[in-house]
């Protein structure tokens, strides 16, 4: 085997922590979670207490200020154990970076610390029934109404769809501008008009919480500039 020189001693200690976490809190229960179709929310809290969430989020926003190799270790160890249920990688390495790179200071202060502790679970809403992941041709629209946006649309195949507290939602804010008319809006899942469909019955990754249908007909104030 070719030796890997990417990781330092701090990474090795982190790997030991991750491996113990999986052995104690994930592997013994994973079969039941596959029957349930999701992992319990308290697992996210336990992961947050050990610093396993949002590893490369800056410390000023509640993260550990690590690097992407910390996230890599978490993914490697989950794969090593065959535990596909906990989708920490989506939450930490896809949703959180949108906030870190594009969010306002207020949005970062509001959401990132709670994402790092596992109090808030994030999901990404892009795929739609008519266009899959073709974001340029999505139909979900967000129309400005005063200091808010009124959103109407439908998303599918949303990982963390049933447990998520916030959704980074791709919407058309200017339908005439094609890709440049797409914005990302943070939608709190307790917003009036937000509904979740059934959990998808999948051939594999059965413990992953994947929502088949989410519909949004309501408002949100958490908008970012056009993304595209």
C-alpha positions as a Markdown table, in Angstrom:
| # | Residue | x | y | z |
|---|---|---|---|---|
| 1 | Unk | 0.0 | 0.0 | 0.0 |
| 2 | Unk | 1.3 | 3.5 | -0.9 |
| 3 | Unk | 1.8 | 5.4 | 2.4 |
| 4 | Unk | -0.3 | 8.5 | 2.7 |
| 5 | Unk | 1.4 | 11.7 | 3.9 |
| 6 | Unk | -1.6 | 14.0 | 3.9 |
| 7 | Unk | -2.5 | 13.6 | 7.6 |
| 8 | Unk | -0.6 | 14.9 | 10.6 |
| 9 | Unk | -0.6 | 13.8 | 14.3 |
| 10 | Unk | -3.7 | 16.1 | 15.0 |
| 11 | Unk | -5.5 | 14.3 | 12.2 |
| 12 | Unk | -4.6 | 10.9 | 13.6 |
| 13 | Unk | -6.0 | 11.9 | 17.0 |
| 14 | Unk | -9.2 | 13.1 | 15.4 |
| 15 | Unk | -9.5 | 9.8 | 13.5 |
| 16 | Unk | -9.2 | 7.9 | 16.8 |
| 17 | Unk | -12.1 | 10.0 | 18.1 |
| 18 | Unk | -14.2 | 9.4 | 15.0 |
| 19 | Unk | -13.6 | 5.7 | 15.1 |
| 20 | Unk | -14.6 | 5.4 | 18.8 |
| 21 | Unk | -17.7 | 7.5 | 18.1 |
| 22 | Unk | -18.8 | 5.1 | 15.3 |
| 23 | Unk | -18.0 | 2.0 | 17.4 |
| 24 | Unk | -20.0 | 3.3 | 20.4 |
| 25 | Unk | -22.8 | 5.3 | 18.9 |
| 26 | Unk | -23.4 | 4.3 | 15.3 |
| 27 | Unk | -22.5 | 0.6 | 14.5 |
| 28 | Unk | -24.6 | -1.0 | 17.3 |
| 29 | Unk | -27.8 | 0.8 | 16.2 |
| 30 | Unk | -27.4 | 1.2 | 12.4 |
| 31 | Unk | -29.5 | -1.9 | 11.5 |
| 32 | Unk | -32.5 | -0.4 | 13.4 |
| 33 | Unk | -32.0 | 3.0 | 11.7 |
| 34 | Unk | -32.2 | 1.3 | 8.3 |
| 35 | Unk | -35.6 | -0.1 | 9.4 |
| 36 | Unk | -36.6 | 3.4 | 10.6 |
| 37 | Unk | -35.4 | 5.2 | 7.5 |
| 38 | Unk | -33.4 | 7.8 | 9.5 |
| 39 | Unk | -31.0 | 8.3 | 12.3 |
| 40 | Unk | -32.2 | 9.9 | 15.6 |
| 41 | Unk | -31.5 | 13.6 | 16.1 |
| 42 | Unk | -29.7 | 12.9 | 19.4 |
| 43 | Unk | -26.9 | 11.4 | 17.3 |
| 44 | Unk | -26.3 | 14.8 | 15.8 |
| 45 | Unk | -26.0 | 16.3 | 19.3 |
| 46 | Unk | -23.5 | 13.6 | 20.3 |
| 47 | Unk | -21.4 | 14.3 | 17.2 |
| 48 | Unk | -21.5 | 18.0 | 17.8 |
| 49 | Unk | -20.3 | 17.5 | 21.4 |
| 50 | Unk | -17.2 | 15.8 | 20.0 |
| 51 | Unk | -16.5 | 18.4 | 17.3 |
| 52 | Unk | -17.4 | 16.1 | 14.4 |
| 53 | Unk | -19.8 | 18.5 | 12.7 |
| 54 | Unk | -18.7 | 21.6 | 10.6 |
| 55 | Unk | -15.1 | 20.7 | 11.2 |
| 56 | Unk | -13.7 | 23.4 | 8.8 |
| 57 | Unk | -16.1 | 26.2 | 9.9 |
| 58 | Unk | -14.1 | 29.1 | 11.5 |
| 59 | Unk | -14.0 | 29.1 | 15.3 |
| 60 | Unk | -15.7 | 32.5 | 15.4 |
| 61 | Unk | -18.8 | 30.8 | 14.0 |
| 62 | Unk | -18.7 | 27.8 | 16.3 |
| 63 | Unk | -16.6 | 25.4 | 14.2 |
| 64 | Unk | -13.3 | 23.8 | 15.2 |
| 65 | Unk | -11.5 | 25.8 | 12.5 |
| 66 | Unk | -10.0 | 22.6 | 11.0 |
| 67 | Unk | -9.4 | 21.7 | 7.4 |
| 68 | Unk | -11.1 | 19.6 | 4.8 |
| 69 | Unk | -8.9 | 16.6 | 5.9 |
| 70 | Unk | -10.9 | 16.5 | 9.1 |
| 71 | Unk | -14.1 | 16.1 | 7.0 |
| 72 | Unk | -12.3 | 13.5 | 4.9 |
| 73 | Unk | -11.5 | 11.4 | 7.9 |
| 74 | Unk | -15.1 | 11.4 | 9.0 |
| 75 | Unk | -16.2 | 10.2 | 5.6 |
| 76 | Unk | -13.5 | 7.6 | 5.4 |
| 77 | Unk | -14.3 | 6.1 | 8.8 |
| 78 | Unk | -18.0 | 6.0 | 8.1 |
| 79 | Unk | -17.3 | 4.2 | 4.8 |
| 80 | Unk | -14.9 | 1.8 | 6.6 |
| 81 | Unk | -17.6 | 0.8 | 9.1 |
| 82 | Unk | -20.3 | 0.6 | 6.3 |
| 83 | Unk | -22.5 | 3.1 | 8.2 |
| 84 | Unk | -24.2 | 5.1 | 5.4 |
| 85 | Unk | -27.0 | 6.5 | 7.6 |
| 86 | Unk | -25.5 | 9.6 | 9.2 |
| 87 | Unk | -25.2 | 12.2 | 6.5 |
| 88 | Unk | -22.9 | 14.6 | 8.4 |
| 89 | Unk | -21.0 | 15.2 | 5.2 |
| 90 | Unk | -24.0 | 16.9 | 3.5 |
| 91 | Unk | -24.7 | 19.1 | 6.5 |
| 92 | Unk | -21.0 | 20.0 | 7.2 |
| 93 | Unk | -19.4 | 20.0 | 3.7 |
| 94 | Unk | -22.1 | 21.1 | 1.4 |
| 95 | Unk | -24.7 | 23.1 | 3.3 |
| 96 | Unk | -22.4 | 24.9 | 5.8 |
| 97 | Unk | -19.9 | 26.1 | 3.2 |
| 98 | Unk | -22.7 | 28.0 | 1.4 |
| 99 | Unk | -23.2 | 29.9 | 4.6 |
| 100 | Unk | -19.5 | 30.4 | 5.2 |
| 101 | Unk | -18.8 | 31.6 | 1.7 |
| 102 | Unk | -22.0 | 33.5 | 0.8 |
| 103 | Unk | -24.0 | 34.1 | 3.9 |
| 104 | Unk | -24.3 | 37.5 | 5.7 |
| 105 | Unk | -22.6 | 37.9 | 9.1 |
| 106 | Unk | -26.0 | 37.8 | 10.8 |
| 107 | Unk | -26.8 | 34.5 | 9.0 |
| 108 | Unk | -23.5 | 33.0 | 10.0 |
| 109 | Unk | -23.9 | 34.0 | 13.6 |
| 110 | Unk | -27.5 | 32.7 | 13.7 |
| 111 | Unk | -27.0 | 29.3 | 12.1 |
| 112 | Unk | -23.4 | 28.0 | 12.0 |
| 113 | Unk | -22.9 | 27.6 | 15.8 |
| 114 | Unk | -26.1 | 25.6 | 16.1 |
| 115 | Unk | -25.1 | 23.5 | 13.0 |
| 116 | Unk | -21.7 | 22.8 | 14.7 |
| 117 | Unk | -23.4 | 21.6 | 17.9 |
| 118 | Unk | -26.0 | 19.5 | 16.0 |
| 119 | Unk | -28.9 | 21.6 | 17.4 |
| 120 | Unk | -29.8 | 22.6 | 13.8 |
| 121 | Unk | -29.6 | 20.1 | 10.9 |
| 122 | Unk | -29.2 | 21.5 | 7.4 |
| 123 | Unk | -30.4 | 20.2 | 4.0 |
| 124 | Unk | -30.0 | 21.3 | 0.4 |
| 125 | Unk | -33.1 | 21.8 | -1.9 |
| 126 | Unk | -32.2 | 21.8 | -5.6 |
| 127 | Unk | -33.5 | 18.8 | -7.4 |
| 128 | Unk | -37.1 | 19.1 | -8.8 |
| 129 | Unk | -39.5 | 16.7 | -10.4 |
| 130 | Unk | -39.2 | 18.3 | -13.9 |
| 131 | Unk | -35.5 | 19.1 | -14.0 |
| 132 | Unk | -33.6 | 16.9 | -11.6 |
| 133 | Unk | -30.4 | 18.8 | -10.6 |
| 134 | Unk | -30.5 | 21.1 | -13.6 |
| 135 | Unk | -30.5 | 24.2 | -11.4 |
| 136 | Unk | -30.7 | 26.6 | -14.4 |
| 137 | Unk | -34.1 | 25.2 | -15.3 |
| 138 | Unk | -35.7 | 25.0 | -11.9 |
| 139 | Unk | -39.3 | 26.2 | -11.6 |
| 140 | Unk | -39.4 | 27.1 | -7.9 |
| 141 | Unk | -39.9 | 30.9 | -7.7 |
| 142 | Unk | -39.3 | 33.4 | -5.0 |
| 143 | Unk | -41.1 | 36.7 | -5.4 |
| 144 | Unk | -40.1 | 39.7 | -3.3 |
| 145 | Unk | -42.9 | 41.0 | -1.0 |
| 146 | Unk | -41.7 | 43.9 | 1.0 |
| 147 | Unk | -38.7 | 42.7 | 3.1 |
| 148 | Unk | -39.6 | 39.0 | 2.5 |
| 149 | Unk | -39.8 | 36.5 | -0.4 |
| 150 | Unk | -42.9 | 34.5 | -1.2 |
| 151 | Unk | -41.7 | 31.1 | -2.4 |
| 152 | Unk | -43.7 | 28.6 | -4.5 |
| 153 | Unk | -42.3 | 25.3 | -5.7 |
| 154 | Unk | -41.5 | 21.7 | -5.1 |
| 155 | Unk | -38.3 | 19.8 | -4.5 |
| 156 | Unk | -37.5 | 16.1 | -4.5 |
| 157 | Unk | -34.8 | 13.6 | -3.3 |
| 158 | Unk | -33.8 | 15.8 | -0.4 |
| 159 | Unk | -31.3 | 14.2 | 1.9 |
| 160 | Unk | -32.0 | 15.1 | 5.6 |
| 161 | Unk | -35.4 | 16.1 | 4.3 |
| 162 | Unk | -37.4 | 14.9 | 7.3 |
| 163 | Unk | -35.0 | 15.9 | 10.0 |
| 164 | Unk | -33.7 | 19.2 | 8.6 |
| 165 | Unk | -34.3 | 22.5 | 10.5 |
| 166 | Unk | -33.1 | 24.7 | 7.7 |
| 167 | Unk | -33.1 | 24.2 | 3.9 |
| 168 | Unk | -30.8 | 26.0 | 1.6 |
| 169 | Unk | -33.2 | 26.4 | -1.3 |
| 170 | Unk | -32.4 | 27.2 | -4.9 |
| 171 | Unk | -35.1 | 29.5 | -6.3 |
| 172 | Unk | -35.7 | 31.6 | -9.4 |
| 173 | Unk | -35.8 | 35.3 | -8.4 |
| 174 | Unk | -35.4 | 36.5 | -12.0 |
| 175 | Unk | -36.9 | 33.9 | -14.4 |
| 176 | Unk | -35.7 | 36.0 | -17.4 |
| 177 | Unk | -32.0 | 35.7 | -16.4 |
| 178 | Unk | -31.6 | 31.9 | -16.6 |
| 179 | Unk | -28.7 | 30.8 | -14.5 |
| 180 | Unk | -28.0 | 34.3 | -13.2 |
| 181 | Unk | -31.5 | 34.6 | -12.0 |
| 182 | Unk | -31.1 | 31.8 | -9.4 |
| 183 | Unk | -30.8 | 32.7 | -5.7 |
| 184 | Unk | -30.2 | 30.6 | -2.6 |
| 185 | Unk | -32.7 | 31.2 | 0.2 |
| 186 | Unk | -32.5 | 29.8 | 3.7 |
| 187 | Unk | -35.9 | 28.4 | 4.6 |
| 188 | Unk | -36.7 | 27.4 | 8.1 |
| 189 | Unk | -38.7 | 24.1 | 7.9 |
| 190 | Unk | -41.2 | 25.3 | 10.5 |
| 191 | Unk | -42.2 | 28.2 | 8.1 |
| 192 | Unk | -46.0 | 28.2 | 7.5 |
| 193 | Unk | -46.6 | 26.6 | 4.0 |
| 194 | Unk | -43.6 | 24.3 | 4.1 |
| 195 | Unk | -44.7 | 20.6 | 3.9 |
| 196 | Unk | -42.7 | 17.4 | 3.7 |
| 197 | Unk | -43.6 | 14.4 | 1.6 |
| 198 | Unk | -43.0 | 10.7 | 2.4 |
| 199 | Unk | -39.6 | 9.3 | 3.1 |
| 200 | Unk | -38.1 | 7.5 | 0.0 |
| 201 | Unk | -37.9 | 3.7 | 0.2 |
| 202 | Unk | -34.5 | 3.1 | -1.4 |
| 203 | Unk | -32.5 | 0.1 | -2.5 |
| 204 | Unk | -29.5 | 1.1 | -0.5 |
| 205 | Unk | -28.5 | 3.7 | 2.1 |
| 206 | Unk | -31.8 | 3.0 | 3.8 |
| 207 | Unk | -30.9 | 4.8 | 7.0 |
| 208 | Unk | -30.4 | 8.0 | 5.2 |
| 209 | Unk | -33.4 | 10.4 | 5.6 |
| 210 | Unk | -34.4 | 11.2 | 2.0 |
| 211 | Unk | -37.6 | 13.1 | 1.4 |
| 212 | Unk | -39.4 | 12.4 | -1.9 |
| 213 | Unk | -41.4 | 15.6 | -2.0 |
| 214 | Unk | -41.1 | 18.9 | -0.3 |
| 215 | Unk | -43.5 | 21.7 | -1.2 |
| 216 | Unk | -43.0 | 25.4 | -0.3 |
| 217 | Unk | -45.7 | 28.0 | -0.4 |
| 218 | Unk | -44.7 | 30.7 | 2.1 |
| 219 | Unk | -42.2 | 33.4 | 2.9 |
| 220 | Unk | -38.6 | 33.8 | 4.0 |
| 221 | Unk | -36.4 | 36.8 | 4.8 |
| 222 | Unk | -33.1 | 34.9 | 4.6 |
| 223 | Unk | -32.0 | 35.6 | 1.0 |
| 224 | Unk | -28.6 | 35.7 | -0.6 |
| 225 | Unk | -27.8 | 37.6 | -3.8 |
| 226 | Unk | -28.2 | 36.0 | -7.2 |
| 227 | Unk | -26.1 | 32.8 | -7.4 |
| 228 | Unk | -25.0 | 32.0 | -10.9 |
